[in-house]
Amino acid sequence: MYFEAETYPSPGLPIKDPCLSFWLQNTRSSPLLGCRTTESLPPSVDVVIIGSGLSGAATAYYLLTGSNSPKSVLMLEAREACDGATGRNGGHCRPYVFQGYYEYKERFGKEEALKILAHEMANLHLMNQLIKEEQIDCDFWLGESFDTCIDQAAADKKLKSYQELKEDGGPIEGVVKLTTDSNEAKQLTRMRNAVLTASFPAASLFPYKLVLHLLQLCLSKYGLNLQTHTPVTNVSALTHTDPGQPSEAATEATARWIITTPRGQIRANKVVFATNAYTATLLPEFLGNIVPGQGQCAAIVPTPSYSGKGMMDRTCCYSWEKDNFDYLVQRPKDGIIILGGGKASVPHLDAVLGCTNDSGHLDDGGKQAEITEYLKGAMSKYFVGWHVSGSVRDEKKNEDERSQPRSGEGFLYDWTGIMGYTRDNIPFVGNVEGKPGAYIIAGHCGHGMARIVSCAKGLATLISGGSWSDTGLPESFQPTRDRMKSR
């Protein structure tokens, strides 16, 4: 995302009264609500993980199931478990398979750009493997996604990445199906303004249920201690005055941290910042390197022409000039459409960039009225036959023969969530340079479902004593001082 300002204020802590997303509305029976494994906080632990979204949950899972697992892991969450970006996203696990390649290549070079894209496909396979092995019931659907351009400017940009990746020997054949004939693209996608489209592997899921299962597994089998409604207000290095040990900040071998909360302090050997948009509150060096951004999603009850046999058989993203885009999934389980985007409808991007308000209230900036109105009309604006009473695939049906929407049909509800954006559009994963024993997995740029599981597995490898090469992650993800300064 383009940052309109050079600096932004500290994000502070997550607000105390967030709205409920579609996912959170439908999991009010969750045993994680109000979860505190122990009545009081332990005075010391091996590893503290700050944040209980997919980043925190997956890191805990791979740490605790690894070959060199820590003796104790404590997870601290400011609100309810999975009440941040993961519990509010669109449920879309959609890798970039060619998108953005030439920008990555310009910034990082050819080899690293290839690694970034390969990592996202590996993440999709890893998520599929994890869900199968642990038998996780999270409405996981593995299929394909359309990436559709609805004007020529967007089409030219997508084609540039596609063609450059192909010329560089990237994995295009058998992975991406490119359709450049506009009429064919319109027929495939059911989008009236389609210029071109590409189809490739992707998935959708119920994100909260994935995190719920991972956390319950860690709690019941591996001894995780989860403490909700326990915000972390400060993390500081603990100095050592042991005999023979200089009185200075902890070294790699003796790293110790003090984690401060309103309920007391905890000492930890290692600390993991799975804090995404809120990272700079605890790690000031990330101020301006990870910037919060408010997003909106809507749940939509489909019309008859997009129900039953007329349901969409792929997830999709559609884009137009100036990097504007929306995305949607139609849930195979109930047909509900989850539509996210609409940022192009706000007068100024600063209305959402830098914002940490996910209250869902229009009167306090917790939701943008322009985006709500946009999401209400997006399906009929872009998709052919949305209001037709029968199947849109019936070629004899005249699109002008519209039916009146039935009560309960169409726009159901919209909500907000806070994402964390970086200036180079990739996350920060690894050891925080200059702070031994401090690790980060944050800055997912609204694209976390396509990256996090693999990032978490790699980070767990690093925390457990592995080298960076053991993680399999792109080198550019590391939070080095040079990367922080390059902004």
N, C-alpha and C positions, 0 to 999 in steps of 0.2 A: 504494500500500500504506500502511496506517496504521502510523505509527511509534510504538512503545510507549514509547520513551525519547526524551528531548530531545537527548542527545548520545551518540555512539558513538566508540570508540577508532579511531585511525588504522588503515586496513585493512592497511598494510604492503605487502609484495610478494606476488605469487602463490606458493603453496606449491610446492615443487620436485617432489613426487611425486603429481600428480593421477591420478585414475582415467581410464579410457578410456570415452568415450561410445560409443553404437552407431555413430555416424559415424566416430569416430576408430579404432574397432576395424576398420572396413572400408576404411581408407585407409592401411594400414601400408606400402604400396609407394610412398607419396607422395614425390616428389623434393624436397619442402619440408622433410622431416624432417632436422634438423641443418643446415639451410641457412645458410651464411655466404658471401655473394657474394665478399667479399674476405677474405684471411687476417687482416688487421688492420683496425681501424677507421680511416676517413678522418679526418684532423685537423679538417677543416672542410667543411661542406656548406651548400647553400642552405636546404633544409627537412629537419627531422627529424620523423618520425612515430613516436610511441610507441604500440605496440599493433598487432597484425597480424590482428585479427578483421575482420569485415565493415566496420566503421567505418574502420579503417586502410587496408584493401585498396581499398575504394571511393573513399576520399579520394585515395589515391595514383593510382588509375586516372584519375579525373577531373582531377587536377592535371596528370598527365603527358600526357594526350590533349587538354588544353585549348589554347586559342589563345595563352596567355601562360604556357607551362609553365616551371617552375623549371629551373635548370641541373643541379641534382643533388638527389636525394631519398634519404634514408637511413631505413630502417625498423628499429626496435629492438624486440625481443620478449624477454620474460623467460623464456619456456619455448619450446615448439615453436610454429611458426606456427599460428594459429587454434586455440589450445589453451584459450581462454577461453570466454566465454558463447556465441559463435557456433558453436564446435565442439561445444557441449553442449546446444543448444536443441532444440525439437521439430520444426524444419523447417517451421514454419507461418508463412506470410506472409498475415496476416488483418487487413485494415484495420478500424478502428472506423468504421462508416458512420453510426451514430446513437448508439451506446453512449457513455455519459458526457457527452452533449451538455449536459444541464442543469447538471452540475457545472462543466464548462468555462465555460458562460455565466455562472454565478454568480461565478466567479473572474475571468474575463477579459473578459466582455461578449459580446454576440451576434456581432458581426463577427469577433472573434478566435476564438470557438468554432467558427464556420463554417469559418474558415481551417484550424484544426487538423484537422478532419475531412476537408476537401478535400485537404489535404496527404497524408493516408494513402491515399486513392484514387489520387492522382497518383503516389505511391510504387509502388503495385502496377503501374500502367501503365508506369512508368519501368523497373522491374525486368524486366517482360516484354520491353520494348524492348531493354534491355541484353543480356539472354540471347539474344534472337534475332539481334541485330546482331553479337555476338561469337561466336555459335554455341557457347554454353557448355553442355556436357553435365553437368547437375546434377539430373537427374530432375525437372525443373520441370513441374508440372502446374497449369494454370489452370482453375479451375472455380468452385464456390460452397461456402459454409460455412453450417452451421446454428448459430445462437445460441439455445440452448434454456434455458428457465427450468423448474426442476423443483420449485419451490414458489411460492406466491402472492407472497411478499415480494419475490423476485427478479423476478417478472413485473411487479409494480407499478412497480418501479424502472426496468425496461427500457421499459415503456410510457410512463412519464413523459418519458424522453428522446426516444422515438420521436414522441410527440404534440407535444412542444414544438418539435422540429426541423421537423416538418411545418407547424406553425402559423407558424414563422419563415421559411418558404419554402425550407427546405433541400432538397437533392437526394435525395428519397425515392422519388418515382414512377419506376418502371422500374429501380430499383436494389435496393430492399428488398422482399421478399415476406413479409408478416407473416401468421402463422396464429395466431389467438387461440382457435380451437375446440380444446379439449384432446384430444378423440378424434382429430381430424385431425392434430394435432401429434404425438401418439403414433405414429400410423401412418406419418407422414413420417420421423420421426427414429428410430423403433424404440426409443425410450426409454420405459420403463413409467410414469414419473412426470411426463412432459412436461405443462406447463400451457399454454405457448405457445412458438412458435419463429419465428425470422426467418431468411430465407435471403438471401445477398448474395454478391458476387464475392470470391474469395480464391484463394490458391495454396498449394502445398506444394513442397518441394524438398529436396535434399541440401545443407545449408548449407556444409559443408566443401568440397565440390566447386566451389561457386560461388567461394569465396575462393581456392581452389587455382588456378583458371583465371585469375582477375584478377591474382593475384600472379605467376604464370608469364608472363602477357602483359606485365606491367610489367617483369619481370626480363629477358625476352628481347628485347623491342622498344623499351623506353623507358628503360632504364638504371637501374632501381631497384636499390638496394643493400639486401639483406635480411640482417639479423644476428639469428639466433635465439640463445637462451640467453645473452642480453645484457641483464640487467635494468637499468633506469635507477634510480639511487639518489638523484639530486638534479638539479634544473634551476634555474639561477640566472642572473640578468641580468648581462651583462658591461658594466661602466662604460667610458666613453670619455674619453681625455685628449688627443684630437687637437687641433692648433692651431685656435683659433676655436670649439672644441666644449667646452661646460661639463662639468666632471667630475661627472656625475650619471647616473642610470639612463637607458638608451637611449631615444631619442625614436622616433616612428613611422618617421622616415626612416633611422635608424641602428640599429635594434633588432638586438641580437646576444645570443645565449644560449650558456651553457656547460652541456652535458649530460654528467653524470658517470655512468660505469658501472664495474664491477669490471675491465673491460678497457681503461680509459682514458677520456679526455675528448674531446668533439667540440664545436667551435664551430659555431653555426648562426644564420642570419639569422632563421629562423622555426621554431617548434616546435608540433607538433600533438599534443594529448593525446587519443588514442583509447583511453583507459584505463578507461572505464566504472566498475566498482565500486571500482577502485583509485586513482581520481583524487586523492582527498584525501591520499594518500601524498606526492605531488609538488606538489599545489596545496592547502595547508592551509586556504585559504578555503572549500573545498568540504566540509570536515568537517561533517557534519550536513546538508549540502545534497545530497550523493550518498551513500547508505548501502548497503553490500553486503547481499545477501540470497541465501541458499542455496536452490536449487530442485532437484527431482528429476524425472527422466523415466524411463519404462520402455519397453522393446521387448517386444511381445507377439505371439506366433504365433497367428493367429486360428483359431477352431474351424471346422468345415466350413460351418456356417450363415452365417459371415461371411467365407467364402472363395469364389473363383470368381465365379459369378453373384450370390452373396449379399454381395459386398463392398460397403462403404459408398461411396456415390456423391458424398459431400460430406465435407469436414473438419467438425469441430464443436467447440463449447465449450458446456458446460452449467454453470449457476450456480444457487445457492440462497442462503438468508439470510446476512446479514452479509458480503456480497461474496465468498463462497466460490465457487470455480470450478475446473474441470478442463478440459483441452482435449486433442484427439487428432486425428491424421491417420492414414489408412490409405494406405500407399504403393502407388500403382498398379503400380509396377514389380515388387514382390515380395509385396504383400499384408500386410507387417509393419505392425502398429499401433504408433505412437509415442504414448504417453499421458503427459501431464505434469500435475502438480498435487499434490493430497493435503495441502496445508498445513493444511487444517481438522482433520486428524487428530492434529497435534502438540498437546500440552497447552498450551504457551505459544509464542507467535509469536517470542519472543526466542531460541528454539532455532535459528531459521533467519535471523532478521533481525540483521544485524551479523556474521554468520558468513562467513568467507572460506576455509573448508576444503572443498575439492572432491576429497579423497583417495578418497572412496567407502567408507571404513572405518566400520563401525558403532561400533567401540570408541573412536574419537577424535572423534566428532562430524562425521565426513566424510559421513555418511549417517544419516538418521533412520529408525529401525526401524519406527516407527508408519506412516511414509509408504510404506515398502517393502511392508508388509502391506496397506495400503490399496490400493496400485496393483495388487497381486496379485489383489484381488477386485473391483475397480471395474467391469470389463466385465460380469461376471455380476450385479452389484448393480443396475446401471442399465439395461442393454440387454436387451431381450426376446429370448428364444431363443438366448442365448449358448451353452448346452450342448446344444441340439437338434442331432441328427446330420445332418439335411438342411437345405434352404434355409428360412430363417426366413420367407421370403415365401410359403411354402406354407401357406395358411390352414387346411388340414386337419391340419396338424401340431400336436400337443398339446405345449405348452411343458413339461409334466411328463414327457414321454418323453425323458429325458436320456440321452446317451451318455457313457461314461467317456472322459476326455481321453486322447489317445494320447501316447506318450512324445515329448517335444519340443514339445508343444502348450501354449499358454497363456503365462504369464509367462516371459520369456527372461532378462532382465537389467535392472537399473536403475542409474542413475548420477547424479552431482550436477554442478551448475554454479553459478557465482556471478554474479548479476545486480546491476545498480546502480539503486537506486530514488531518485526525487526526491519531495519533498512535494507538488508540484503535478501529478505524473503526466505530465510532459512532459520531454523531454531538454534538456540544455544544449548549444547549438550556436552557435559564433561566436567572436569575439575576446574573450579574457578581459579584462574592463574593468580599466584601469590597468596592463596588461602588454602593450604594443605588440609585435606579432609572435608572441604566444602565442595559440593557438586551441584550442578544445575541441569534441569531439563525443562525448558521454558521458551517462550517466544515462538509459538507455533503458527502464527499468521493466519488464523482461521482455517488451517489446513491440517490440524493435528491428527484427525482420524487416519490420515494417509501416512503418518510418520511415527506416531508416538510409541506403538508397541515395540517396533524394532529399535527405536531410540532408547526405550526403557531397558530392553534386554542388553543392549550395548553398554549403557551406563552401569547396570548391575555388574557386568563383567569388570568394568573399570574399578568400581567400588570394592569388589571382592579381590582385587590385587592384580587383575589382568592389565595388559598394555593397551595402548590405543589401537594398535593393529589387530588385537584380539577382538575388538568391538565390532569390526566390520562397518563402522560408520564413516561417512565422508569426513575428511580432515577439516573441511570448511566449517563444520558444525561446532568446532572447539571454541570456547570463549576466551580467546587469546587477547592480550593487551593490544596487539596490532589490529585485530578485528574491531575492537571496541573504539580505537582511535580513528579508524578509517571512515567513520560516519561524518 
